[in-house]
């Protein structure tokens, strides 16, 4: 097993695995798990915990196929959502550490054109400070042609019976009952999916992309009085909520730059569509995760 890289400052204890997807496998604050702890030595798709980077697209691409720039592109499907492509390539490749300290780790990923027919360079920074944990991503198009792009973050938070979520969104994508996660039509927020006031997630079953997110959410753990806040930068206008039905301990709140399968959905609003990078252009985003105890 490749050695983990540790961050330990400002009350945060974080273990990173650059070899297996540049992922976080442990994230504690003052001894309290802020992300669902994982098993070191496993790739993210086998672990179901921690946090990993999403790029150059997030979530599913239907059947792993799309057309762009006059070309038809076919991507391999992920094992557990075949035939759909899932979460890009950052979580399935090895990142290189470029700088490491007790407070901050920088990683880089160089991707040569292949199945994804564009070359790019990605930078990832994990940093702790007085205000919390900051995760940053930047992707640069190294190809001679324009490249569609999307980025995001895939954190798994602890989920318990009385866990509550509070966040504001303007709508969400309904999905196919027989193919969860793939959007079918958009609708304004309904009572069943309204988290504008803190709401328990017990019994809720979601795998949906929410749009018009205000880029701030709070998770409340009444049993421990722990409050986790997540704030996102301007590029991350959408958030995927993956909260399977009762009996599961999975809670994913994934800030992303585009809607699921956006590259195959025509006429999307700018905030839901994938961005397009000209040769040499960059696209970046970040999130801040902070923790405190309720008074």
N, C-alpha and C positions, 0 to 999 in steps of 0.2 A: 504494500500500500504506500502510495506517495505521501510524503510528510505534509501535514497541514501547516498553514501560515496563521499566526495568531495576532490579533489586535487586543490590547488590554490597557485601557485608559478610560478616565472619566466614568468609572463604574461599569463600563462595557467589557464583556468578555466574548470575543468572536473568533471562530475558527473558519478558515477559508480553504477550499480545495481548488487551486487553480488548474490542476491536471484534469479534473473531471468537471468541465463546464464552467470553471470560474465561479463556483457556487459558494454560498454560505451554508455550512453544515451545523453550526451552533451559534446562537446569538442570545446572550443573557445580559441583563442589566441588574446590577446589584444582586446577583444570584437568581433572579427571576427570569424564566424563559420568555423572551419577547417574540421569537419565532419558534415554530414547532421544531423540536430537536430531531436531528436525523442520525443516520448511521454513516460514519466516515468510511470512505472506500467504495461507495456506490455512486453511480451516475444519477443525476436528478430524477430521471423518469422511473428509477427503481426505488427511490427514497421517499418521495411524497412529503418532503419537509424542507426547512431552511428557506433559501431564496436563490433564484438563478436569473441571469440576464436574458432578455428576449430581443433578438435581432437576427437578420434584417427584416423580420416581420414577427407579429405576435399571433398567438392562438392558431386557429385552423385556416387552411386554404383548401376549399372543397376539392376533393379528388386529387389534390396536389397539382392542379393544372391552372394556368392562366395565360392570357395573351398580353404582350407588352412590346411596344416598339416594332410591331410587325412580326414578332416571333411568338411561337407557341412554346411555353415552358412547361415541363413536367418534373415534379419533385417527388422524391420517395415519401411514402406515408410512414407515420410513426406506428410502431407495432400495435399499440393499444387503441388507436383511432383510425387504423387503415380503412379506406384508402387516402385519408386526408393528411396533408403535411401539417406539422405542428411546431409552433414556437421558434422557428428559424433554426440557426446553426450554432449560436453562441453557447448553448447549454450542452452541446454534443461534441465540443472540441476543447482542446487544451489551450489555456491562456498562459502567457509568459509574465512572470513578475518583473516589473521594471524598477520598482521602489517599494521598500517595506520599512515600517517603523511601528512603534507601539500604538500609534494613533491612526496610521494611514497606510493603505496598500494600493499600489497602482498595477494594473495588469493590461496586457495588450494581446490582441488576436489578429493575425494576418490571414486573410481568407483569399485564396486564389480562385479564379473563375473555374467553374466545373458544372455540377448539377445546377447550382445557382450561378447563372452565366455572367456574373459581375464579380470583380475583385474589390475587396474593401478592407479597411483597417479599422478595428474597434478598440476603444480605450474604456476601461472600467476602473472606477475609483471607489473604494470603501473607506470611509473616514468617520471617526468619532470625535466629538467635541462637547462643550458645555451644553449645547442645545439638543444633542442626540446623535443619531447615526444617519449619515448622508451617503446615499448610493447614487453614483453618476455614471452615465453612459454617453459615449460619443462615437459616431460612425462616419467614416470618410469614404467616398466613392473613389476608388483607384482605377476604375475602368475608363476607357475612351468614350463610352456611351452613357446616357442617362440611366439611372438605376432607381426603381421603386424602393421605398424604405419605410420601415416602421420599427419602433423600439418600445421597450417597456420592462417591467419588473414583475417577478412571479414569487411573492412572499407567501409562505404558509404560516398562519397565525394559530396559536393554541385555540382550541374550541372546546368549550365546556357547556353543560346544560343551560346555564343562565347567562351565557355570553350575549352582549348586546352590541349592535352596530348603529351608528348615526352618520348619515351622509346625505347630501342633496344632489339630485340629478334631474334632468328634464324628461328623460325617457329611457327606453331600453328595447333591445331587439328580442322579439319572441323567437323561439327555436323549434325545430322539428322534433316532435315527441319520439320518433324512431331514430333520430340522429342528433342527440343532444349537443348543444354548443354551436350548431350552425344556424345563423340567422335566417329568418323567413320574412318577417315584416317588423317594422318599427312601430312603437306605440308610445304615447305619453305615459308618464308614471301613473300606475294604478295603485289602489290601496294594497293589493297583494305584494307590491314591490316598492312600497314607499318607506324609506328609512330616514326621512327628514327629521323625525323625532326618534330618540333612542329606542331600539326595538329588539327584543330577544330573537335569536335566530333558531331556537329550538323548533323543530318541525318544518322549517323552511327548506325547500329544495330548489336551488338555483344553479344554473350554468349559463349565465347571460351576460351580454355586454351592455353596460349602462352608458348613456351618452349625456353630454352637457353636465358632466360632473363638475362640482365646484372646487375640485382638487384638494379637498380636505375631508378626512373622516376620523371618527373616534371609535375605538373598541373598548367596551366597559366589561370588566370582570368583577361582578359584585362580591363573589366569594373571597377575593383577595384585595379588593379596593383598587386594583391596578387599572390604570387608564393608559391606553396606547393611542397616540395620534400619528396620522400619516398625512403629510402635505406633499404635493407634487408640483413640478414646474409647469409652465404654460403649455408646453408641447403635449402634455398628457391629458387630453380632454375626455378620455374614456376610461372606464374601469370595468374589468371582467370580475364578476362575483361567482366563485365556484364554492358552493355550500351544499353538498349532497344531503339527501334525506336523513331523517333521524337515525341514529345508530352509527354515523360516521363521525370521525374526529377531525375532518378536513374543513378548513376555512381559508380560502384563497381570495385575496383582494388585490387585483393586479392592475395597477395604473399603466395604461398603454396609449400609444399615439394614434391608433386607428381602430375602427370597428373590426370585428371578426369577419374574415373572408372579404375584407374591403376591396381587394384588388379585382374581385369578380362581381362587385355590386356597383352598377352604374349610377351616376348622378347623386353621389353622396355629398352632403355638406362638407365644407373644407375641414372641419374639425373631426370628421369621421373617416375621411379618405386617407390613403397612404400618401406620404410625401414623395417627391421625385427629386433626386439629387443629380445635378449636372456633374461632369467629371471634375474632381477636386473639391467638391462641396462637402460640407459636414452638417450633421444633424445631431443634436444632443438633448438630454433631459436628465432630471434628477428627482429623487424623493428624499424626504427627511422623515425618519421614524423617531419619535420621542416617547418617553415613558414617565409616568409620575403616579403617585398614590392620591386617591381622592381624600379630601380633608374630612 
